[in-house]
């Protein structure tokens, strides 16, 4: 059993179909071969079903319109909605989090006094770790989406050494931290967060965006107690199928582990893992050995704690199935098999989308710039913005 105090480790891609530059390409090698599960054909990938889903979206009250209805058109246009920013526009405050090739800072605008979160990525490390495509994807996706439960990207810029992404500051901290303190959530609390997460996935999938890294660490709680999904480094536009191995081991879907082409159904698998972990305090599949962990995921044998309700067990069985012809969210009714499930019977999704449902937890805050809900980290010693040789700038011209 995993201690909830341990954060989930990410899997860096071992192969990729994101060939926008040669330093991001590597071989299509599987993690390991397996005989445990046969993945069936994708239940939702035929053209007729995709056309039907497009028609349903037009009258769907849970489908929130994008900043533009044509994602391809957005990619061809330079966004004028995002201001041209520079480092001198902000006061650098404290570190909110760190990663393998950067960190996130709390900053304050010198112009409007508002607080933002600024992700700082070192160009050298992004290239060295073969994360150029994922970094570009994060910027491109966030520039063109807007949803109540997803962080907003206000602008990006760069200097000779770093890339900078200015986003909403979400002061309540990570859902992971709240879960860690609570040990586990009650079913009403898990339903609230699970339903808001589902609404964000519905929106992303409506624009052919696969998130691919759902976990408690990537869900923030805002000042009103509602969620905001962050960290879109693995998000990608996936109209049909993709092959990239990426994500977090505990949350990987079987078809990803088997190195087979996969679609947006992987996000519904991860939603099932998230709901299970919120209810139990630990994920359904765990082992110290990554190989054995993957074996458990491939067999998908669920064991439920006694306090799980019958409705929760039934929903999780339909989300955490390796058979894609049975996984909820991937069938002909799409996400409606989930929203109409008895476990969500007392959730009004339309009111939830309008943020008209009181959150189960309101984070304690003393003001707009309060960062007490985030862990303390050593601060970056090297000042930002100093002139330096820029051998990696050619990879990031659009920043």
C-alpha positions in Angstrom: 0.0 0.0 0.0 1.3 3.4 -0.9 1.8 6.0 1.7 -0.3 9.1 0.6 2.6 11.2 1.8 4.6 10.0 -1.2 4.0 12.0 -4.4 3.4 10.3 -7.7 6.5 10.1 -9.9 6.2 10.9 -13.6 7.2 8.6 -16.4 9.3 10.5 -19.0 8.5 9.5 -22.5 10.7 6.5 -23.8 9.3 6.9 -27.2 7.3 9.6 -29.0 5.3 10.5 -32.0 5.9 14.2 -31.3 8.5 14.7 -34.1 8.5 18.5 -34.4 12.2 18.5 -34.0 14.8 15.7 -34.2 15.9 16.0 -30.5 12.4 15.0 -29.4 12.2 11.8 -31.5 13.2 8.3 -30.3 12.3 4.7 -31.1 8.9 3.2 -30.7 10.2 0.7 -28.1 7.6 -0.9 -25.7 8.2 -0.7 -22.0 7.9 -4.5 -21.9 6.0 -7.1 -23.8 3.0 -8.6 -22.0 0.6 -11.5 -22.5 -1.8 -10.5 -19.7 -4.4 -8.5 -21.5 -5.6 -8.2 -25.0 -6.7 -4.7 -25.8 -9.7 -4.6 -28.1 -10.2 -2.1 -30.9 -11.2 1.4 -29.8 -14.9 1.5 -29.4 -15.2 5.2 -30.2 -12.8 5.7 -33.1 -15.0 5.1 -36.1 -15.9 8.1 -38.3 -19.6 7.7 -37.9 -19.4 8.0 -34.1 -17.1 11.0 -34.2 -19.6 12.8 -36.5 -22.4 11.9 -34.1 -20.4 13.3 -31.1 -19.8 16.5 -33.0 -23.5 17.0 -33.5 -24.3 16.2 -29.9 -21.7 18.8 -28.7 -23.6 21.7 -30.4 -26.6 21.3 -28.0 -24.7 20.0 -25.0 -25.1 22.2 -21.8 -21.9 20.7 -20.3 -19.9 21.6 -23.3 -18.3 25.0 -22.8 -17.2 26.8 -26.0 -13.6 27.4 -26.6 -12.0 30.8 -27.3 -12.3 29.7 -30.9 -14.4 26.9 -32.3 -11.6 25.9 -34.7 -8.5 24.6 -33.0 -6.6 24.4 -36.3 -7.4 28.0 -37.0 -6.2 29.0 -33.5 -2.8 27.4 -34.1 -2.4 29.4 -37.3 -3.2 32.7 -35.6 -1.0 34.6 -33.2 -3.0 35.2 -30.1 -3.7 38.8 -29.5 -5.5 38.2 -26.3 -2.3 37.5 -24.4 -0.3 40.5 -23.5 3.4 40.8 -24.4 5.0 40.3 -21.1 8.5 40.6 -19.7 10.3 39.8 -16.5 10.4 43.4 -15.3 6.6 43.5 -15.3 6.6 41.4 -12.1 7.9 41.2 -8.6 9.3 37.7 -7.9 8.0 36.4 -4.6 8.4 32.8 -3.4 8.7 29.4 -4.9 5.5 27.4 -5.1 6.9 24.1 -6.5 9.8 22.6 -8.3 10.3 20.0 -11.1 13.0 18.2 -13.1 13.6 21.2 -15.4 12.1 24.2 -13.7 10.1 25.7 -10.9 6.9 27.7 -10.3 7.0 31.1 -8.5 4.4 33.3 -7.0 4.7 36.7 -8.6 2.9 40.1 -8.4 2.2 42.4 -11.3 3.7 45.8 -11.0 0.9 47.2 -13.2 -2.3 45.8 -11.7 -1.1 44.5 -8.3 -2.6 41.0 -9.0 -0.9 37.8 -8.1 0.1 35.1 -10.7 2.0 31.9 -10.9 5.0 31.9 -13.2 6.5 28.7 -14.5 10.2 29.0 -15.3 11.7 26.3 -17.5 15.4 26.1 -18.2 15.9 25.8 -22.0 19.0 23.6 -21.6 17.2 21.1 -19.4 14.0 21.1 -21.6 16.1 20.1 -24.6 18.4 17.7 -22.6 15.3 15.8 -21.3 13.7 15.8 -24.7 10.7 17.8 -23.5 10.6 20.4 -26.3 7.5 19.1 -27.9 5.7 18.7 -24.6 6.6 22.3 -23.6 5.3 23.6 -26.9 2.1 21.5 -26.5 1.5 23.0 -23.1 1.8 26.6 -24.3 -0.3 25.9 -27.5 -3.1 24.1 -25.6 -3.4 26.6 -22.8 -3.2 29.6 -25.1 -6.4 28.4 -26.8 -8.6 27.0 -24.1 -10.7 28.6 -21.3 -12.7 26.6 -18.7 -13.9 27.3 -15.1 -11.9 24.3 -13.8 -8.6 24.8 -15.8 -5.9 27.4 -15.1 -5.6 30.3 -17.5 -2.4 31.1 -19.3 -2.0 34.9 -19.5 1.2 35.0 -21.5 4.7 33.6 -22.3 8.1 35.1 -22.9 11.7 34.1 -22.7 15.2 35.3 -22.1 18.6 33.7 -23.1 18.3 31.0 -20.5 14.7 30.4 -19.5 11.1 30.1 -20.8 8.4 31.8 -18.7 4.7 31.0 -18.5 2.4 33.4 -16.5 -0.7 31.7 -15.3 -3.5 32.0 -12.7 -2.3 31.8 -9.1 -4.5 29.3 -7.4 -4.0 29.8 -3.7 -5.6 26.8 -2.1 -2.7 24.5 -3.0 -2.8 21.0 -4.4 -5.7 18.5 -4.0 -2.9 16.1 -3.1 -2.0 18.1 0.0 -5.6 18.3 1.1 -6.0 14.5 0.6 -2.8 13.8 2.5 -4.1 15.8 5.5 -7.5 14.2 5.3 -6.2 10.6 4.8 -9.2 9.9 2.6 -12.3 11.8 1.4 -15.9 11.0 2.1 -18.0 10.0 -0.9 -19.7 13.4 -1.2 -16.3 15.2 -1.2 -14.9 12.7 -3.8 -18.0 13.2 -5.9 -17.5 17.0 -5.9 -13.9 16.9 -7.1 -14.5 13.9 -9.4 -17.4 15.6 -11.1 -15.5 18.9 -11.6 -12.6 16.9 -13.0 -14.9 15.1 -15.3 -16.4 18.4 -16.6 -12.8 19.6 -17.4 -12.1 16.4 -19.3 -15.4 16.7 -21.2 -14.3 20.1 -22.4 -10.8 19.1 -23.3 -12.0 16.0 -25.2 -14.6 18.1 -27.0 -11.6 19.9 -28.5 -9.7 16.7 -29.2 -7.3 17.4 -26.4 -6.1 14.4 -24.4 -4.7 15.5 -20.9 -2.7 12.4 -20.1 -1.4 13.3 -16.6 -4.4 13.4 -14.3 -3.4 13.0 -10.6 -4.0 14.9 -7.3 -0.8 16.9 -7.6 -2.1 18.4 -10.9 -5.4 19.6 -9.4 -5.3 22.9 -7.5 -8.0 24.3 -5.2 -8.9 27.9 -5.7 -10.1 30.5 -3.1 -13.7 29.3 -3.4 -12.9 25.6 -3.0 -13.3 24.8 -6.7 -10.7 22.9 -8.7 -8.3 24.2 -11.4 -6.4 21.6 -13.4 -2.8 22.6 -14.1 0.4 21.3 -15.7 -0.5 20.6 -19.3 3.0 19.4 -20.3 1.7 16.1 -21.5 -1.6 17.4 -23.0 -1.9 17.0 -26.7 -4.4 17.3 -29.5 -5.4 13.7 -30.3 -8.2 13.5 -32.9 -7.8 9.7 -33.1 -4.8 7.8 -31.8 -1.4 8.7 -30.3 1.6 6.5 -29.2 3.6 8.6 -26.7 4.5 6.9 -23.4 4.1 9.5 -20.8 2.3 10.1 -17.5 2.5 8.8 -13.9 3.0 5.0 -13.3 0.1 4.6 -10.8 -2.2 6.3 -13.3 -1.2 4.8 -16.6 -3.9 3.0 -18.6 -3.2 -0.6 -19.8 -3.1 0.4 -23.4 -0.4 3.0 -22.7 1.8 0.4 -20.9 1.3 -2.1 -23.8 2.7 0.5 -26.2 -0.4 0.4 -28.3 -2.0 3.4 -30.0 -4.4 5.0 -27.5 -7.1 7.7 -27.5 -8.8 9.9 -25.0 -10.2 6.9 -23.1 -6.9 6.9 -21.1 -8.2 10.0 -19.3 -11.3 8.2 -18.1 -9.1 5.4 -16.8 -7.1 8.0 -14.8 -10.3 9.5 -13.6 -11.1 6.1 -12.1 -7.7 6.0 -10.4 -8.3 9.5 -9.0 -11.7 8.6 -7.6 -10.4 5.4 -6.1 -7.5 7.2 -4.5 -9.7 10.0 -3.1 -12.0 7.4 -1.5 -9.3 5.0 -0.2 -6.3 7.3 0.4 -4.1 5.3 -1.9 -4.3 4.2 -5.6 -5.8 0.8 -6.6 -2.6 -0.5 -8.1 0.7 -0.2 -6.4 4.0 -2.0 -6.1 7.6 -1.0 -5.3 8.6 -2.7 -8.5 7.5 -0.8 -11.6 7.4 -4.0 -13.6 5.0 -5.6 -11.0 3.0 -2.4 -10.9 2.4 -2.6 -14.6 1.4 -6.3 -14.3 -1.2 -5.3 -11.8 -2.5 -2.5 -14.0 -2.7 -4.9 -17.0 -4.7 -7.5 -15.1 -6.9 -4.7 -13.6 -8.0 -6.8 -10.6 -9.7 -4.4 -8.3 -9.9 -4.8 -4.5 -12.3 -2.4 -2.7 -12.1 -1.3 0.9 -15.3 -2.2 2.8 -16.4 1.4 3.1 -16.8 1.9 -0.7 -20.5 2.1 -1.6 -22.0 -0.3 -4.1 -22.4 2.6 -6.5 -18.8 3.6 -6.2 -17.6 0.1 -6.9 -19.8 -0.2 -9.9 -18.6 3.0 -11.5 -14.9 2.2 -10.8 -15.4 -1.3 -12.4 -16.6 0.5 -15.5 -13.8 3.0 -15.6 -10.9 0.8 -14.5 -11.4 -1.9 -17.1 -8.7 -2.8 -19.7 -11.5 -3.7 -22.2 -12.0 -0.5 -24.2 -15.3 -1.8 -25.5 -16.6 -1.7 -21.9 -14.8 1.4 -20.4 -17.2 4.2 -19.6 -16.4 7.4 -21.5 -15.3 5.4 -24.5 -18.7 3.9 -25.5 -21.4 5.3 -27.9 -22.9 7.5 -25.1 -19.5 9.0 -24.4 -19.2 10.7 -21.0 -23.0 10.4 -20.4 -22.5 6.9 -19.1 -20.5 8.6 -16.3 -22.6 11.6 -15.6 -25.8 9.4 -15.6 -24.3 6.8 -13.3 -26.1 6.4 -9.9 -22.9 7.4 -8.0 -23.3 10.9 -9.5 -27.1 10.9 -9.1 -27.1 13.8 -6.5 -24.7 16.0 -8.6 -26.2 18.8 -10.7 -23.6 19.1 -13.3 -25.0 22.2 -14.9 -25.0 24.1 -11.6 -21.5 22.6 -10.8 -20.2 24.0 -14.1 -21.6 27.4 -13.2 -19.8 27.2 -9.8 -23.1 27.4 -8.0 -22.5 24.4 -5.7 -20.8 25.0 -2.4 -17.4 23.3 -2.2 -16.8 20.8 0.7 -13.6 22.6 1.7 -12.7 26.3 1.6 -8.9 26.8 1.9 -7.8 29.1 4.8 -6.4 32.3 3.3 -5.4 35.6 4.8 -5.3 37.5 1.4 -4.8 37.3 -2.3 -1.1 36.6 -2.1 -1.3 34.0 0.7 0.9 31.0 -0.2 0.7 29.1 3.1 -1.1 26.2 1.4 2.0 25.4 -0.5 5.1 23.6 0.8 8.3 25.6 1.3 11.2 25.2 -1.2 14.7 26.5 -1.3 14.8 29.6 -3.5 16.6 29.8 -6.9 20.0 31.4 -6.3 20.8 32.4 -9.9 19.0 35.6 -10.8 16.7 35.5 -13.9 17.1 37.7 -16.9 20.9 38.0 -17.1 22.4 38.1 -20.6 23.8 34.8 -21.7 24.6 32.8 -24.8 21.4 31.2 -26.1 22.3 28.0 -28.0 18.7 26.6 -27.6 16.7 29.6 -28.7 16.0 28.1 -32.1 13.7 25.5 -30.5 11.5 28.1 -28.9 11.0 30.9 -31.4 7.2 31.1 -30.8 7.7 31.9 -27.1 
